């Protein structure tokens, strides 16, 4: 499993709910993004979010990364992208 982690800064905390609604209303990832899972975490007090997009393979992650980098953020985008990391998921475990 692999993950692309994008950090956004300067988001309007009021926009966090709009991000959630937009992602939850979709039928899945856009074309060119072979993602298996997405998690968005945020800190409303600082206006910072981290978007974690999970992929089955390193090749899928490279494809998704290229597609995401080519996208033009909407004018009401939640802040500006501060960084992007491409990572291998070393451990994933749920704790009951």
Secondary structure, DSSP 8 states (H G I E B T S, - for coil): -EEEEEEEES--GGGHHHHHHHHHHSSSS-TT--EEEEEEEEETTTTEEEEEEEESSHHHHHHHHHHHHHS---TT-SSEEEEEEEEE--------
